[in-house]
């Protein structure tokens, strides 16, 4: 286990604008060292035959063609008639601002 020095931990904490006490600096030094050791283990794995991926699950977009649909005047009339407030063929809504 490569121990990160307290000075390095305090420097990292200063860069991140974190205030650390002595006990916290020691604890984070151990934690950061164990993380870096694990990353070193991962670097040793041979991945030369593995194709890089951007996601662990193969996903494909579900797309459809854009189609112009002619509006059904009966549906439009039903919606306008069901509106609580209307003016002519327009549905009135409360102002946002």
C-alpha positions in Angstrom: 0.0 0.0 0.0 1.6 3.3 -1.1 0.7 5.8 1.6 0.0 9.3 0.4 1.7 11.8 2.7 -0.3 14.2 4.9 1.2 17.1 2.9 -0.2 15.7 -0.3 -3.6 15.2 1.3 -3.6 18.7 2.6 -2.6 20.1 -0.8 -5.4 18.2 -2.5 -7.8 19.5 0.3 -6.6 23.1 -0.3 -7.2 22.7 -4.1 -10.7 21.5 -3.3 -11.2 24.2 -0.7 -11.7 21.7 2.1 -10.7 22.2 5.6 -9.2 19.0 7.1 -7.9 18.3 10.6 -5.0 16.0 11.3 -7.1 12.9 11.9 -9.1 13.6 8.8 -5.9 14.1 6.7 -4.6 10.7 8.0 -7.9 8.9 7.3 -8.2 10.4 3.8 -4.5 9.6 3.1 -5.3 5.9 3.8 -8.5 6.0 1.7 -6.8 7.7 -1.2 -3.9 5.3 -1.1 -6.3 2.2 -1.2 -8.1 3.8 -4.1 -4.9 4.4 -6.0 -3.7 0.8 -5.2 -7.0 -0.6 -6.7 -6.5 1.5 -9.8 -3.0 0.1 -10.1 -4.5 -3.4 -10.0 -6.9 -2.5 -12.7 -4.1 -1.2 -14.9 -2.5 -4.6 -14.8 -5.5 -6.4 -16.5 -5.0 -7.3 -20.1 -7.8 -5.6 -22.1 -6.1 -5.7 -25.5 -8.8 -8.0 -27.1 -11.8 -6.1 -25.6 -13.5 -3.4 -27.6 -14.1 -0.2 -25.8 -17.7 0.7 -24.9 -19.5 3.8 -23.8 -22.1 2.0 -21.7 -22.3 -1.4 -20.0 -25.7 -2.2 -21.6 -26.1 -2.2 -25.3 -28.8 0.3 -26.0 -30.3 1.4 -29.2 -32.5 4.5 -29.8 -36.1 3.7 -30.5 -36.8 6.1 -33.3 -39.7 6.5 -35.7 -40.2 8.4 -38.9 -41.7 11.9 -38.5 -45.0 11.8 -40.2 -47.3 14.6 -40.9 -50.8 13.8 -39.8 -53.8 15.7 -40.9 -55.7 17.0 -37.9 -59.1 15.5 -37.4 -61.6 18.4 -37.1 -63.9 16.4 -34.9 -61.1 15.8 -32.3 -60.2 19.5 -32.3 -63.9 20.5 -31.8 -64.2 18.0 -28.9 -61.1 19.5 -27.2 -62.3 23.1 -27.7 -65.7 22.3 -26.4 -64.3 20.6 -23.3 -62.1 23.6 -22.4 -63.3 25.5 -19.4 -62.6 28.9 -21.0 -62.5 29.6 -24.7 -62.7 32.4 -27.1 -63.9 31.4 -30.6 -61.8 28.5 -31.7 -59.0 29.1 -29.2 -58.6 27.7 -25.7 -58.0 30.5 -23.1 -55.3 29.9 -20.5 -54.1 31.9 -17.6 -51.1 34.1 -18.3 -47.8 32.8 -17.1 -46.2 36.1 -16.1 
